[in-house]
Amino acid sequence: MVAKRPVGLLSSGVFVIILAVCLTLSAGGLIGLVEVPSLVITLFGVWIMITAGPHIGSQEKYGRSPFSTFSWGVIISALGLLWFLFNRQILASYLPAIFLYVVGVLAIAAALRHWKR
């Protein structure tokens, strides 16, 4: 069965744009070159969360659920953010807030998953 939308191609294009933006920020001196991979992972995690939206209500038979896609996006973006803060050497002060952010967002997503329409 062929996918209805070319999500893979769209995601590849978004990844290239995210990489270009991060490299531009590095060239402009706003972030260091070692911070580029962590920022790319963080922003791509946000993109994964965005892609979960159009899948609501139209799940394929053996496809990943929108909740699962959104959850992975949250986890990936949180790991990228942790890596970014570790590179900036300010991880310890933000670690509890990031943990609570991940738990809160996943709780909201789980609650919305069972929301009566």
LINPEZI-V341343 format. One record per pair of residues at least 6 apart in sequence whose ideal C-beta (glycine too) atoms are under 7 Angstrom apart, sorted by the first residue. I is the first residue (numbers start at 0). J is the second residue. Records with the same first field share a line. If there is no record, write none. Layout:
I=J  J
//
This chain:
6=50
10=46  50
13=46
14=43
17=39  42  43
18=39
21=35  38  39
22=35
24=30
25=31  32  35
30=38
33=86
34=83  86
37=79  82  83  86
38=79  83
40=75  78  79  82
41=76  79  80  83
43=75
44=72  75  76  79
45=72  76
47=68  71  72  75
48=69  72  73  76
50=68
51=65  68  69  72
54=65  68
55=65
58=64
66=108  112
69=108
70=105  108
73=101  104  105
77=97  100  101
80=97
81=90  97
84=90  93
//
